[in-house]
Amino acid sequence: MVGKLKNIFNMELTETDMVKSVFGLHYIIKNTLVLTFVFLTFHSNPSYGSLKKNLQANRHYDDGMQLSKASYWKEAAEEFLKAIHYNPKHKLAYANLGVALSQTEKHKEALLAFDESIKLGYDHSLLRYNRGLSFAKLNLIEEAVKEIELSLKMDSRNVKALYNLGLLYLKQNREDDAQRQVNLLYTRNDNLAKELFDSIPSIYKVMSVDNGGSLKGRVSLVGKVPRPRFFPLISSPNIEYCNRISDGKGHRILFDFTVSESLGLKDTVIKLVNIQKGKPFPSKIQKLVMNRCHVPKYVIGIRNGETLLLENTDPIRHEIAAYEITNRGVNQRSHRPVDANTSQVREVFVKQKTKNFLIKCNLHPFLQSHGLIVDNPYYAITDEEGIFSIKDIPPGTYKVIAWHPFIPNEVGTITIEPRKQSTISFEFNGMDARRKLYNDDWKGYRFKPVYDSNENFYGGPRIDDPIEILQVYKELNN
């Protein structure tokens, strides 16, 4: 007769909780099988035998539980064996004996203990999970998968089971199933989701490209150039400093569409798709520099899971948030401050099929950069004249996408011939721009009385830093 459940012992997910090289996978380095053997605290009422034997069995069982909590696994196993000696049908003693034996790497004996507990009528999602881990340690992958899948059917909340099941799928070369585990973990445990994601072999493979061709082209924008966005500096902190880049009238102008006199469109990402092998990605970490409340890189291309260096050269703090943009809307992925004159490493990890994201300061919203997720290193960003070039492309026919954050994509097809240069051009129409002009009070009439005040918000004279870059907006029609 099983009494009331009093406690479930779960180990913290730390580096010491992980067992290295569980499956012998050569490509898994950081990823480990999390041995979260869980023991349950139950007290059973005697229903057979003498009261004295049952009392002795329960005493040894309780002692074993206490030793298990203190991680004295060998001593705990001895106590559970004594409990079984006095009560051979103590199913919880068998279950927790399996846990203790597993922790001492006696996985065959642990499986026997788990099996005996099941025969006696005790079955639980955590028992199945622990049993699956022991199978995995013995390299019985198919049996381990079945046990952990059964565990998740009984209780889908075990995120460590999701993670370890993903690793087992990789052992079976089931990358798609492993990715589904990443998707399940994505909103529940970001760290485990990222670790499992990093374990999945990339579809893109690196190889030498000896006879590669190149692609050159230009992106232009015709029609009316969409207006920039005007951000009243008075609505953000540090107005005195951020005024260094302004129109001299209390506004920071954000030019989403930068068009040259020859109609070249700057800050457009050009990427080739469906290239599964070729040159390596750049080894140097990408960097976003914050200077005068501004990021020079308005757009970037980046892999999902890639590391990004945020460098704040300003004497003020920025609250940098990252947002993934999907068909369902915008989802904030991270939000951490970057203190004055410091750097911070941030991982760009977004949900599968997410195409682009936004990085911006929530204190100074005009400080922002837009990113496009790429699957290979064959991409480029247009310069001030809208020109781009991509080198070392394996010969073949590919789809080419021209992406700008505020206008529908332009798509083309190009054939790359060995050691030859191909060309392609894209033309956007300003009338197709899709953008919400929030913070577009460019006249600033509501803020003028405050901005023209010579007093600081907290009292005393307000002294602005001199304007270093004077922004000028002149409406253009192409």
C-alpha positions in Angstrom: 0.0 0.0 0.0 1.7 3.2 -1.2 1.4 6.2 1.1 1.4 9.8 0.3 4.1 11.3 -2.0 6.2 13.6 0.1 9.1 14.6 -2.0 10.7 14.3 -5.5 14.5 14.6 -5.6 15.7 16.4 -8.6 19.3 17.3 -9.2 20.1 20.9 -10.4 21.2 21.1 -14.0 24.8 22.0 -13.7 28.0 21.0 -15.3 28.6 18.4 -12.6 25.2 16.8 -13.2 26.3 15.8 -16.7 28.0 12.6 -17.7 30.5 13.3 -20.5 30.4 11.4 -23.9 27.3 9.3 -23.1 26.7 8.0 -26.5 30.3 8.1 -27.9 29.2 10.7 -30.5 32.3 12.3 -32.0 30.4 15.4 -32.9 28.9 16.0 -29.5 31.3 17.9 -27.4 29.4 20.1 -25.1 26.2 18.1 -25.0 25.9 15.5 -22.4 23.3 13.1 -21.1 21.8 14.7 -18.0 21.7 12.0 -15.3 18.7 13.2 -13.3 17.9 10.1 -11.4 14.9 10.9 -9.3 14.0 9.1 -6.1 10.6 9.4 -4.6 9.8 9.6 -0.9 6.9 7.3 0.0 6.0 5.6 3.2 4.2 2.3 2.9 1.9 0.9 5.5 2.5 -2.7 6.5 0.0 -5.0 5.0 1.7 -8.3 5.5 4.3 -10.0 7.6 5.2 -9.0 11.1 5.0 -5.4 12.2 8.6 -5.6 13.4 10.0 -6.5 10.0 8.0 -3.8 8.3 9.2 -1.2 10.8 12.8 -2.3 10.2 12.3 -2.2 6.4 10.8 1.3 6.6 13.6 2.5 8.8 16.3 1.3 6.4 14.3 2.8 3.5 14.1 6.2 5.2 17.8 6.1 6.0 18.5 5.3 2.3 16.5 8.3 1.2 18.4 10.6 3.5 21.7 9.2 2.3 20.5 9.7 -1.3 19.7 13.3 -0.7 23.3 13.8 0.5 24.6 11.9 -2.6 26.0 9.0 -0.5 24.9 6.6 -3.2 26.9 3.5 -2.2 25.7 3.7 1.4 22.1 4.5 0.2 22.1 1.3 -1.9 23.1 -0.7 1.1 20.2 0.7 3.1 17.7 0.0 0.3 19.0 -3.6 0.1 18.5 -4.0 3.9 14.9 -2.7 3.4 14.3 -5.3 0.7 15.8 -8.0 3.0 13.1 -7.2 5.6 10.4 -6.6 3.1 11.0 -8.3 -0.3 7.9 -6.6 -1.8 9.0 -3.0 -1.0 8.6 -1.7 -4.5 9.8 1.8 -3.7 13.0 0.4 -2.2 13.6 -1.4 -5.5 12.9 1.8 -7.5 15.3 3.9 -5.4 17.9 1.2 -5.3 17.9 1.4 -9.1 18.6 5.2 -8.7 21.5 4.6 -6.3 23.0 1.9 -8.4 22.8 4.0 -11.5 24.7 6.8 -9.7 27.5 4.4 -9.0 27.6 3.3 -12.6 26.1 -0.1 -11.9 23.5 0.2 -14.7 22.9 -3.5 -15.3 22.0 -4.0 -11.6 20.0 -0.8 -11.7 17.9 -2.1 -14.5 17.1 -5.3 -12.6 16.0 -3.2 -9.6 13.8 -1.0 -11.8 12.3 -4.1 -13.4 11.5 -5.6 -10.0 9.8 -2.4 -8.9 7.6 -2.5 -12.1 6.7 -6.2 -11.4 5.6 -5.2 -7.9 3.2 -2.7 -9.4 5.1 0.6 -9.2 5.3 2.6 -12.4 6.0 6.2 -12.8 7.3 8.6 -15.4 10.5 9.3 -13.5 11.2 5.6 -13.1 10.8 5.1 -16.8 13.1 8.1 -17.4 15.8 6.8 -15.1 15.5 3.4 -16.7 16.0 5.0 -20.1 19.1 6.7 -18.9 20.6 3.4 -17.7 19.8 1.8 -21.1 21.6 4.7 -22.7 24.7 4.3 -20.5 24.8 0.7 -21.7 24.5 1.9 -25.3 21.1 0.2 -25.7 19.8 3.2 -27.6 16.6 1.8 -29.0 15.5 0.6 -25.5 16.5 4.0 -24.1 14.4 5.8 -26.6 11.3 3.7 -25.9 11.6 4.2 -22.2 12.1 8.0 -22.3 9.3 8.3 -24.9 7.1 6.4 -22.5 8.2 8.7 -19.7 7.2 11.8 -21.6 3.8 10.2 -22.5 3.2 9.8 -18.8 4.4 13.3 -18.0 5.5 15.7 -20.7 6.8 18.3 -18.3 10.3 16.8 -17.8 12.5 19.1 -19.9 15.6 17.0 -19.2 13.8 14.0 -20.7 13.1 16.1 -23.8 16.8 17.1 -24.1 18.1 13.6 -23.6 15.6 12.1 -26.0 16.9 14.6 -28.6 20.5 13.3 -28.0 19.3 9.8 -28.4 17.6 10.6 -31.7 20.9 12.0 -32.9 22.5 8.7 -32.1 20.0 7.1 -34.4 20.6 9.8 -37.1 17.1 11.2 -36.6 18.0 14.9 -37.0 14.5 16.0 -37.8 13.2 14.4 -34.6 16.0 16.0 -32.6 15.0 19.4 -34.0 11.4 18.8 -32.9 12.7 18.3 -29.4 14.5 21.7 -29.7 11.2 23.2 -30.7 9.5 21.8 -27.7 12.3 23.0 -25.4 12.5 26.4 -27.0 10.0 28.2 -24.8 10.5 26.0 -21.7 14.2 25.8 -21.2 16.3 28.0 -23.5 19.7 26.7 -22.3 18.8 23.1 -23.0 17.2 24.0 -26.3 20.4 25.8 -27.4 22.7 22.9 -26.3 20.6 20.4 -28.2 20.4 22.7 -31.2 24.2 23.0 -31.2 24.4 19.2 -31.2 22.5 18.8 -34.4 24.9 18.6 -37.4 24.6 21.5 -39.8 23.1 20.8 -43.2 25.7 23.1 -44.6 29.1 21.4 -45.0 32.4 23.1 -45.5 34.6 22.1 -48.5 37.2 23.7 -50.6 36.0 25.7 -53.6 38.7 25.7 -56.2 36.7 26.5 -59.3 34.1 28.9 -57.7 32.5 31.8 -59.5 31.4 35.2 -58.2 28.3 37.3 -58.2 28.1 41.0 -58.5 25.1 43.3 -58.7 23.2 46.4 -57.6 20.0 47.1 -55.7 18.0 50.3 -56.5 14.9 51.9 -55.3 12.5 53.7 -57.6 9.5 55.9 -56.9 9.0 58.0 -53.8 11.6 57.4 -51.1 9.9 56.5 -47.8 10.3 59.1 -45.2 12.7 58.5 -42.3 11.5 58.2 -38.7 12.0 61.1 -36.3 12.5 60.3 -32.7 12.1 63.2 -30.2 15.1 63.0 -28.0 13.2 64.4 -25.0 11.2 61.2 -24.8 14.4 59.2 -24.0 17.0 59.5 -21.3 20.5 61.0 -21.8 19.3 63.7 -24.2 22.4 65.8 -23.6 24.6 63.0 -24.9 22.4 61.5 -27.6 22.1 65.0 -29.0 25.5 64.5 -30.6 23.7 63.0 -33.6 20.5 65.0 -34.3 18.8 67.4 -36.5 19.6 70.3 -34.1 16.0 70.6 -33.3 15.7 67.8 -30.7 15.2 64.8 -33.0 17.2 61.8 -33.9 16.5 60.8 -37.5 16.5 57.1 -38.4 16.9 56.6 -42.1 15.4 53.2 -42.8 15.8 53.7 -46.6 19.1 55.3 -47.5 19.1 56.0 -51.3 21.9 57.5 -53.3 21.5 60.1 -56.0 21.9 57.3 -58.5 19.0 55.4 -56.8 21.2 52.8 -55.1 19.6 51.3 -52.0 22.0 50.9 -49.0 21.6 48.2 -46.3 19.9 45.5 -48.3 21.0 41.9 -47.6 21.6 39.7 -50.6 21.7 36.0 -49.9 21.9 32.8 -52.0 19.7 29.9 -50.8 19.9 26.1 -51.1 23.7 26.0 -51.1 24.6 23.0 -48.9 28.4 23.0 -49.2 31.1 25.5 -49.9 33.5 27.9 -48.1 33.4 28.3 -44.3 31.7 31.0 -42.4 34.0 33.8 -41.3 35.8 32.8 -38.1 35.8 36.4 -36.7 32.9 37.1 -34.3 30.4 39.7 -35.6 30.4 42.9 -33.6 27.8 45.6 -33.1 29.3 48.8 -31.8 27.2 51.4 -30.0 28.5 54.9 -30.4 26.6 58.1 -29.7 23.4 56.1 -29.2 23.8 54.7 -32.7 24.7 51.4 -34.4 26.5 51.9 -37.7 25.4 48.5 -38.9 21.7 49.0 -39.8 21.4 45.4 -41.1 23.4 42.2 -40.6 23.3 38.6 -41.8 23.8 35.9 -39.2 23.4 32.2 -38.5 20.9 30.9 -36.0 22.9 30.1 -32.9 25.8 32.4 -33.8 27.5 34.5 -31.2 27.3 38.3 -31.4 29.5 40.8 -29.6 27.8 43.9 -28.3 30.3 46.7 -27.7 29.1 49.8 -25.9 31.6 52.7 -26.3 29.1 55.3 -24.9 29.5 56.7 -21.4 25.9 55.7 -20.8 24.0 52.4 -20.3 21.9 50.8 -23.0 19.1 48.3 -22.5 19.6 45.9 -25.4 16.7 43.7 -26.3 16.5 41.1 -29.1 13.2 40.3 -30.8 12.5 37.5 -33.2 10.0 38.3 -36.0 7.7 35.5 -37.2 4.4 35.2 -39.0 2.7 35.2 -35.6 4.2 38.5 -34.5 7.2 39.7 -32.5 8.6 37.8 -29.5 11.3 39.2 -27.2 14.1 36.7 -26.8 16.5 38.5 -24.5 16.8 41.8 -22.6 19.9 42.7 -20.7 21.7 46.0 -20.0 25.1 46.8 -21.5 26.8 49.1 -19.1 28.8 52.1 -20.2 32.1 51.3 -21.9 31.6 47.5 -21.6 31.2 44.6 -24.0 28.8 41.7 -23.9 28.5 38.4 -25.8 25.0 37.6 -26.9 23.8 34.5 -28.7 21.4 34.9 -31.6 19.1 31.9 -31.1 15.7 32.1 -32.6 12.8 29.7 -33.3 13.0 27.4 -36.3 11.8 29.0 -39.5 12.3 32.5 -38.1 13.6 34.6 -40.9 14.6 37.9 -39.3 15.1 39.6 -36.0 15.6 43.0 -34.4 18.2 44.2 -31.9 17.4 47.6 -30.3 17.8 49.6 -27.1 14.7 49.9 -25.1 15.9 53.2 -23.5 16.9 54.8 -26.8 14.7 53.1 -29.5 16.5 54.8 -32.4 19.5 52.6 -31.6 18.6 49.5 -33.6 19.9 46.9 -36.0 17.9 44.4 -38.1 19.2 40.9 -38.8 18.4 38.3 -41.4 19.0 34.6 -40.6 21.2 32.9 -43.2 22.0 29.2 -43.8 25.3 29.6 -45.6 28.1 32.2 -45.9 27.0 33.3 -49.4 25.5 36.7 -48.5 26.4 40.3 -48.8 25.1 43.8 -47.7 24.8 46.6 -50.2 27.0 49.7 -49.8 26.0 53.4 -50.2 25.5 52.9 -54.0 23.5 49.7 -53.6 26.4 47.6 -54.9 27.3 44.1 -53.6 29.6 41.2 -54.5 29.9 37.6 -53.3 32.9 35.4 -54.1 33.9 31.7 -54.1 30.4 30.4 -55.0 30.3 26.7 -56.1 29.1 26.4 -59.7 25.4 25.8 -60.0 22.0 27.5 -60.3 20.6 29.2 -57.2 17.8 31.4 -56.0 18.9 34.8 -54.9 16.9 36.9 -52.3 17.2 40.7 -51.8 15.9 41.5 -48.3 15.2 44.8 -46.7 13.5 45.0 -43.3 10.7 47.2 -44.5 9.8 46.2 -48.0 8.8 42.8 -49.6 11.6 40.6 -50.9 12.8 40.6 -54.4 13.7 37.2 -55.7 15.9 36.2 -58.7 17.7 33.1 -60.1 21.3 33.0 -61.1 23.6 30.5 -62.7 27.2 30.5 -61.4 29.8 29.2 -63.9 33.3 28.0 -62.8 35.8 30.9 -62.4 33.4 33.4 -64.0 31.5 36.4 -62.7 27.7 36.5 -62.9 25.6 39.6 -62.4 22.1 40.3 -61.1 20.2 43.5 -60.2 17.2 44.1 -58.1 14.8 47.0 -58.1 12.5 47.9 -55.3 9.6 50.4 -55.5 9.2 52.9 -52.6 5.4 52.6 -52.8 5.7 49.0 -51.6 7.3 49.9 -48.3 5.6 48.3 -45.3 6.4 50.2 -42.1 4.7 51.7 -39.1 5.9 55.3 -38.6 5.8 55.3 -34.9 7.7 58.1 -33.2 7.2 60.2 -36.4 6.4 63.5 -34.7 9.1 65.2 -36.7 7.8 68.7 -36.0 7.9 67.9 -32.3 5.3 70.5 -31.4 4.3 68.6 -28.3 7.9 68.4 -27.0 9.0 71.9 -28.0 8.2 73.6 -24.7 10.2 71.0 -22.7 13.0 70.7 -25.2 13.5 74.5 -25.3 13.7 74.7 -21.6 17.2 75.6 -20.3 16.7 73.6 -17.1 17.6 70.0 -16.6 14.8 67.6 -15.6 16.2 67.3 -12.1 16.8 71.0 -11.8 19.8 73.2 -12.7 21.0 74.3 -16.1 20.9 71.8 -19.0 24.0 71.7 -21.0 23.8 69.6 -24.2 26.9 68.0 -25.8 27.8 69.7 -29.1 26.3 68.2 -32.2 28.9 66.1 -34.0 26.7 64.8 -36.8 24.0 67.2 -38.0 21.3 65.2 -39.6 19.5 66.7 -42.6 16.3 65.4 -44.2 15.3 66.5 -47.7 12.3 64.8 -49.2 13.2 63.1 -52.5 11.2 61.7 -55.4 13.0 59.3 -57.8 
